[in-house]
Amino acid sequence: MERAIDRGFQRMAAQMYLTDPLAIGVVIGYLTRKATEVSNLRVIAHAKLLGLSDDVARQEIVVV
């Protein structure tokens, strides 16, 4: 459920990113996507540290 909410939020941020270039939505969309990228990198690092399989890490990554 939480991943579905995250994905929906990311889609909304991606739509904001593609709006008027002078609007605040571009900044919000960019920062949201960067935060998601950092979160995904943390998931990958923790999976490698714990020796988990790639499939487990892929399930936890949020893809837009």
C-alpha positions as CSV (number, residue, x, y, z in Angstrom):
1,M,0.0,0.0,0.0
2,E,2.8,2.4,0.9
3,R,4.6,1.7,-2.3
4,A,1.5,2.4,-4.3
5,I,1.1,5.8,-2.6
6,D,4.8,6.6,-3.2
7,R,4.4,5.7,-6.9
8,G,1.2,7.8,-7.2
9,F,3.0,10.7,-5.5
10,Q,5.9,10.3,-7.9
11,R,3.7,10.4,-10.9
12,M,2.0,13.6,-9.7
13,A,5.5,15.1,-9.1
14,A,6.6,14.1,-12.6
15,Q,3.5,15.8,-14.1
16,M,4.4,19.0,-12.1
17,Y,7.9,18.7,-13.5
18,L,6.6,18.9,-17.1
19,T,4.5,22.0,-16.6
20,D,5.3,25.6,-17.2
21,P,9.1,26.0,-16.9
22,L,8.8,29.2,-14.8
23,A,6.3,27.6,-12.3
24,I,7.2,26.4,-8.8
25,G,6.0,22.9,-9.9
26,V,9.3,22.3,-11.8
27,V,11.3,22.8,-8.6
28,I,9.0,20.6,-6.5
29,G,9.0,17.9,-9.2
30,Y,12.8,18.0,-9.5
31,L,13.4,17.9,-5.7
32,T,10.9,15.0,-5.3
33,R,12.6,13.0,-8.0
34,K,16.0,13.6,-6.4
35,A,14.7,12.5,-3.0
36,T,13.3,9.3,-4.6
37,E,16.6,8.7,-6.3
38,V,18.5,9.0,-3.0
39,S,15.9,6.7,-1.3
40,N,16.4,4.1,-4.1
41,L,20.2,4.3,-3.7
42,R,19.8,3.6,0.0
43,V,17.6,0.6,-0.7
44,I,20.3,-0.8,-3.1
45,A,23.1,-0.1,-0.6
46,H,21.2,-1.8,2.3
47,A,20.3,-4.8,0.1
48,K,24.0,-5.2,-0.9
49,L,25.1,-4.8,2.7
50,L,22.7,-7.4,4.0
51,G,23.5,-9.7,1.1
52,L,19.9,-9.7,-0.2
53,S,19.1,-10.8,-3.8
54,D,18.7,-8.3,-6.6
55,D,15.0,-9.2,-6.9
56,V,14.3,-8.2,-3.3
57,A,15.9,-4.8,-3.9
58,R,14.0,-4.3,-7.1
59,Q,10.7,-4.9,-5.3
60,E,11.5,-2.1,-2.9
61,I,12.6,0.5,-5.5
62,V,10.1,3.2,-6.5
63,V,10.2,3.6,-10.3
64,V,8.3,6.4,-12.0
